[in-house]
Amino acid sequence: QVQLVESGGGVVQPGGSRRLSCAASGSIFSLYRMGWYRQAPGKQRELVAHITNGDITNYADSVKGRFTISRDSAKNTVYLQMNSLQPEDTAVYYCNVTDFYTDSDYWGQGTQVTVSS
């Protein structure tokens, strides 16, 4: 029943920044993890970052120091601030929620981020 809607994708120049948002609606979250995955053309989907309801974060090595994940509990929204973007960051970014209370996984529709000059 949980629905995830991503926004903020688009085209950005190398070295630029972009902020992605993912708003969740539906069932209440109590014990959960929200995060972002990405899939580049011809590559496997990979984890970008996770954040738990206890604000424990985890980042892929490739984005650590450049990306920051955060959440707004009141809005059930997770954000991904992306700085110093490079062409290799080009991918479809997917929002993901793991609800440990219901043992369920949910995915957004994806938002395209293209880093190009």
C-alpha positions in Angstrom: 0.0 0.0 0.0 3.0 2.3 0.4 3.6 4.5 -2.7 6.9 6.3 -3.4 7.2 9.3 -5.6 10.6 10.6 -6.6 11.4 14.0 -7.9 14.4 16.2 -8.7 16.0 14.3 -11.5 17.2 16.1 -14.6 20.3 17.2 -16.5 23.2 18.7 -14.6 26.7 19.7 -15.7 29.8 17.9 -14.3 30.7 19.4 -10.9 27.1 20.5 -10.4 24.6 19.5 -7.7 21.1 18.1 -7.6 18.7 17.1 -4.8 16.4 14.2 -5.1 13.3 13.8 -3.0 11.2 10.8 -2.3 7.8 11.2 -0.7 6.1 8.1 0.8 2.4 7.8 1.3 0.2 5.0 2.6 1.0 2.8 5.6 2.7 4.2 8.7 6.4 3.6 9.2 7.7 2.7 12.6 10.9 0.7 12.0 12.2 1.2 8.5 15.1 2.0 6.2 14.8 4.4 3.3 17.3 4.7 0.6 18.4 5.3 -2.9 19.6 2.8 -5.6 20.7 3.6 -9.1 21.0 1.8 -12.4 23.2 3.1 -15.2 22.8 1.9 -18.8 24.3 -1.6 -19.2 25.0 -2.0 -15.5 23.5 -3.6 -12.5 21.4 -1.7 -9.9 23.5 -0.6 -7.0 23.0 0.9 -3.6 23.7 4.6 -3.3 22.7 5.3 0.3 20.5 4.2 3.1 19.1 5.9 6.2 17.2 4.2 9.0 14.5 5.6 11.3 17.3 5.9 13.8 19.3 8.1 11.4 22.0 5.5 10.8 23.4 6.1 7.3 25.3 4.0 4.8 26.9 5.1 1.6 28.4 3.4 -1.4 32.1 4.1 -1.6 31.7 5.7 -5.0 29.5 8.5 -3.6 30.8 8.9 -0.1 31.9 12.4 0.6 29.8 13.8 -2.3 26.3 12.6 -1.5 24.3 13.2 1.6 21.1 11.3 2.5 18.6 12.8 5.0 15.0 12.4 6.0 12.0 14.4 7.2 10.0 12.2 9.5 6.9 14.4 9.6 6.7 14.3 5.8 7.9 10.7 5.4 10.3 12.0 2.8 13.9 11.0 2.1 16.3 13.3 0.3 19.5 12.7 -1.6 21.8 15.8 -1.9 24.2 15.1 -4.7 27.3 17.3 -5.1 30.3 17.2 -7.4 28.4 15.2 -9.9 30.3 13.3 -12.5 29.3 11.6 -15.8 29.6 8.2 -14.1 26.8 9.2 -11.8 24.4 9.2 -14.7 21.7 6.7 -13.9 18.1 6.1 -13.1 17.8 6.7 -9.4 15.2 4.6 -7.5 13.8 5.3 -4.0 13.5 2.3 -1.8 11.8 1.7 1.5 12.2 -1.4 3.7 9.5 -1.6 6.4 10.8 -4.0 9.0 7.5 -3.9 10.9 5.6 -5.4 7.9 8.7 -7.0 6.3 7.9 -5.3 3.1 10.0 -3.6 0.3 8.7 -0.7 -1.8 10.1 1.0 -4.8 9.6 4.3 -6.6 9.2 4.6 -10.4 12.7 6.0 -10.8 14.0 9.4 -11.8 16.6 10.0 -14.4 19.8 11.9 -13.5 22.1 12.8 -16.4 25.4 14.4 -15.9 26.7 15.9 -19.1 28.4 19.0 -20.4 
